[in-house]
Amino acid sequence: MKSKLNQLLTVVAVLVLVTFTSCSSSSETDRFTGEWQSVNSPARPHMTIQQRGENLTLLEGNKEYPLTYDKDNHKLTVNAGLGAMDIIYLEDKNHLLVSGAGEYSKVEK
């Protein structure tokens, strides 16, 4: 009886740990998702960051690029053919800072 109780408690503990781990990593990237427009160049095509299963992608115009999330530095990285660019969320402004492309504000619909 005691062995079954220990097994049950172990299973519950693992499930709780997995749930909290998956929720925390998802919520860290949630703030990046959505449609964004350039603050400095409004005529520039909007970019959209989407969650596709475990992966994030960046859509700009008719091009799609995979994104990598750096958990330690809380940033996304994209390689759009001109080298890697970092995308950092600016919490105080609710903007994204894209290295080499400036700031982007979220498009409200």
ChimeraX attribute file (.defattr): number of C-alpha atoms within 10 A of each C-alpha:
attribute: neighborCount
match mode: 1-to-1
recipient: residues
	/A:1	5
	/A:2	7
	/A:3	8
	/A:4	9
	/A:5	10
	/A:6	11
	/A:7	11
	/A:8	12
	/A:9	12
	/A:10	12
	/A:11	12
	/A:12	12
	/A:13	12
	/A:14	11
	/A:15	12
	/A:16	11
	/A:17	12
	/A:18	12
	/A:19	11
	/A:20	11
	/A:21	11
	/A:22	11
	/A:23	11
	/A:24	12
	/A:25	13
	/A:26	13
	/A:27	10
	/A:28	13
	/A:29	20
	/A:30	14
	/A:31	15
	/A:32	23
	/A:33	15
	/A:34	15
	/A:35	19
	/A:36	21
	/A:37	20
	/A:38	22
	/A:39	16
	/A:40	12
	/A:41	12
	/A:42	10
	/A:43	9
	/A:44	12
	/A:45	14
	/A:46	17
	/A:47	20
	/A:48	19
	/A:49	22
	/A:50	19
	/A:51	16
	/A:52	8
	/A:53	6
	/A:54	8
	/A:55	11
	/A:56	19
	/A:57	17
	/A:58	20
	/A:59	16
	/A:60	16
	/A:61	11
	/A:62	6
	/A:63	9
	/A:64	14
	/A:65	15
	/A:66	16
	/A:67	22
	/A:68	16
	/A:69	18
	/A:70	12
	/A:71	11
	/A:72	6
	/A:73	8
	/A:74	12
	/A:75	19
	/A:76	20
	/A:77	17
	/A:78	19
	/A:79	13
	/A:80	14
	/A:81	8
	/A:82	7
	/A:83	7
	/A:84	12
	/A:85	17
	/A:86	19
	/A:87	24
	/A:88	18
	/A:89	19
	/A:90	14
	/A:91	9
	/A:92	6
	/A:93	9
	/A:94	13
	/A:95	20
	/A:96	24
	/A:97	18
	/A:98	18
	/A:99	13
	/A:100	10
	/A:101	14
	/A:102	13
	/A:103	21
	/A:104	24
	/A:105	18
	/A:106	19
	/A:107	13
	/A:108	7
	/A:109	4
